[in-house]
């Protein structure tokens, strides 16, 4: 926005079009007026002009062209979206709080879904957050260790930035511990005393080496947390690729006997976890059916009032310029 004489123009960037419209209009009016002058001189002498053309006046024609020019300029200024008079509004934001936990264990590099389970999950998370426009979302990364990558926020652009930072370099060499991800989410919700609905969306292939998952999910259910598990991968599974420092694949992970390890989606543990905590299990699909199912379930939970935000804005005044333009064109037509 650019201000001029106390007026702020919301679409100042289109001002460069003014010469392309203004110059032809000026030239057209000048040419029309000049042509009428020449025609009058050719047809009659000035002393007989009023007798032969009693209803014609060059002065009135000039006024018509001036009105047309002013009306055109007013119309163009209306397109620039002129604004003035500040007004302050208080916006009450409502939504839900939900943590999204993403598995970053090495098995998430498997390519039974392309380009990999990790990239597949990231794309699904982006689609989900895009549809949940009014929700506060937080991002938890878990494997052997767990940490909050992005705290609860309504700034989805910042959330996407944190999500995009996750790649093969972020992958943990430790084993997966789903119970730690749940504990981290419970700790995050404990900082919101009036939180009624605690929602956790878990994106993982279900390979789990938790030591205390039963007690943790029992605690989650008691505290009103609903866990939605989104299974990433296939039952057929795929080997786990290994990469060097230059991100070039150098082989696949093997066990102690030298056999290539095949990682598979463990639906059973994810279904049981969701069932025990009042959530649902959804298997990630190539279309949007999985995300749509999760969204419908999330939207069934009651919203809570977020913080109130005061927004200062300027009132749009383009109707005044449109009115001036209409009056000028109407007078030009009447004359």
KARA-V583110 format. One record per helix or strand of 2 or more residues. SS is the DSSP state (~ for helix, > for strand). FROM is the first residue (numbers start at 1). LEN is the number of residues. If there is no record, write none. Layout:
<<SS;FROM;LEN> <SS;FROM;LEN>>
This chain:
<<>;2;3> <>;7;3> <~;12;32> <~;46;7> <~;58;22> <>;82;14> <>;97;7> <~;106;4> <~;117;15> <>;136;7> <>;146;8> <~;156;9> <~;168;3> <~;178;12> <>;198;7> <~;213;10> <>;225;7> <>;238;2> <>;241;3> <>;249;4> <>;262;2> <~;267;10> <>;281;3> <~;289;10> <>;304;13> <~;318;17>>
